[in-house]
Amino acid sequence: MSEFLIVFAITLLILGGLAVALFFGRAPVYQISREEALSLLNELVNGTLTELKWLVFIGHAIPMDPQLNDLRLECSAIELAAEQGDKVNFVANLKRYNGVGIEHIRSVITDLEKLIADAPVYKSF
């Protein structure tokens, strides 16, 4: 009987700790900075980006930066256009899209560079 109580107490402590961790914890959020997104887009244009990184970028919303999320939606629209074969097509080499798609990505890069340049600079003391 005492063994049962010990096992029950240990299990209760573990489950209680798990419940507290789940209650006070927060869900993981995909967070990417503008500079990281710019690097990701440049890798796509250069043909060095993996497909998984690209699909994660276009597939997850970025709630902490609405302007970056708008650019992500533009990239998602380019992907959708390539899937439908609407002027933008997938290619078999390391670059994901044909020339038209790469030009669309370059325009997104230009917009993102403007966002980065216009971002206010601050220091925390």
Phi and psi in degrees as a GROMACS rama.xvg file:
@    title "Ramachandran Plot"
@    xaxis  label "Phi"
@    yaxis  label "Psi"
@TYPE xy
-67.0559  -34.739  SER-2
-63.4364  -40.6435  GLU-3
-61.122  -43.8976  PHE-4
-65.334  -37.3474  LEU-5
-66.5587  -46.9167  ILE-6
-63.4808  -40.7156  VAL-7
-63.1742  -42.728  PHE-8
-65.9269  -43.0699  ALA-9
-65.0245  -44.0016  ILE-10
-62.5125  -40.8468  THR-11
-62.8288  -40.9316  LEU-12
-64.9754  -43.3974  LEU-13
-64.6553  -47.1508  ILE-14
-66.6675  -36.5422  LEU-15
-64.722  -42.8625  GLY-16
-62.8819  -39.822  GLY-17
-64.7202  -42.2982  LEU-18
-63.0657  -41.9655  ALA-19
-64.9612  -42.8705  VAL-20
-62.7608  -41.6333  ALA-21
-69.8579  -34.3  LEU-22
-71.605  -42.6487  PHE-23
-94.4525  -10.0894  PHE-24
-78.3089  170.765  GLY-25
-124.368  155.645  ARG-26
-70.265  145.747  ALA-27
-67.4966  142.005  PRO-28
-125.661  137.784  VAL-29
-74.5532  113.141  TYR-30
-121.028  124.859  GLN-31
-134.875  137.201  ILE-32
-82.9155  167.569  SER-33
-64.5801  -38.2666  ARG-34
-66.3086  -39.5619  GLU-35
-65.919  -38.5594  GLU-36
-65.9537  -38.6723  ALA-37
-63.4143  -43.2346  LEU-38
-61.7146  -41.1039  SER-39
-62.5909  -44.0592  LEU-40
-67.3811  -38.4429  LEU-41
-64.7508  -38.0679  ASN-42
-63.5903  -36.1739  GLU-43
-64.6075  -44.2983  LEU-44
-65.5377  -37.7215  VAL-45
-77.3651  -14.763  ASN-46
85.82  20.7354  GLY-47
-108.273  0.574866  THR-48
-84.5492  138.792  LEU-49
-79.5872  152.916  THR-50
-62.8081  -37.2062  GLU-51
-62.9355  -44.125  LEU-52
-61.8233  -40.3137  LYS-53
-65.641  -44.8208  TRP-54
-67.3427  -33.8339  LEU-55
-66.7131  -42.385  VAL-56
-62.2631  -48.5088  PHE-57
-79.5643  -15.4069  ILE-58
-94.3253  -13.1626  GLY-59
-116.572  131.483  HIS-60
-66.5237  152.982  ALA-61
-119.351  83.3707  ILE-62
-70.1644  -22.5435  PRO-63
-81.0906  -10.561  MET-64
-139.765  91.078  ASP-65
-60.6479  -34.2611  PRO-66
-69.4083  -40.2753  GLN-67
-66.8079  -34.8756  LEU-68
-65.0532  -36.6225  ASN-69
-62.61  -40.8691  ASP-70
-66.9646  -36.0288  LEU-71
-62.722  -39.5314  ARG-72
-65.047  -35.5196  LEU-73
-62.9634  -42.262  GLU-74
-64.1152  -38.4668  CYS-75
-64.5357  -36.8343  SER-76
-66.3005  -36.6297  ALA-77
-63.9806  -42.5389  ILE-78
-61.8484  -43.1946  GLU-79
-64.8656  -40.147  LEU-80
-63.4382  -36.9566  ALA-81
-68.0457  -37.5819  ALA-82
-65.3586  -33.1067  GLU-83
-88.2629  -8.28161  GLN-84
71.0566  31.6816  GLY-85
-95.411  85.9761  ASP-86
66.961  -34.9653  LYS-87
-98.2175  130.762  VAL-88
-132.091  155.597  ASN-89
-76.3057  149.699  PHE-90
-122.266  161.879  VAL-91
-85.8944  -10.8597  ALA-92
-87.1725  -167.022  ASN-93
-66.1912  -29.3983  LEU-94
-75.2651  142.286  LYS-95
-77.6946  -35.2785  ARG-96
-119.374  165.791  TYR-97
-74.979  -173.754  ASN-98
-58.4436  -39.1024  GLY-99
-64.4507  -43.5315  VAL-100
-65.5243  -40.1348  GLY-101
-64.8213  -36.9503  ILE-102
-65.2545  -38.2265  GLU-103
-62.7562  -41.9972  HIS-104
-64.6707  -39.0177  ILE-105
-64.4577  -34.7254  ARG-106
-68.72  -34.5302  SER-107
-66.3891  -39.0675  VAL-108
-61.6897  -42.1989  ILE-109
-61.9728  -44.6514  THR-110
-62.3256  -40.0834  ASP-111
-68.5032  -37.8008  LEU-112
-63.4836  -37.2683  GLU-113
-65.1871  -41.5181  LYS-114
-60.9213  -42.6831  LEU-115
-66.2547  -41.5165  ILE-116
-67.6899  -33.9463  ALA-117
-86.0884  -5.80599  ASP-118
-68.1873  136.265  ALA-119
-67.6416  143.992  PRO-120
-99.5562  132.436  VAL-121
-140.239  156.519  TYR-122
-125.104  139.381  LYS-123
-100.722  132.79  SER-124
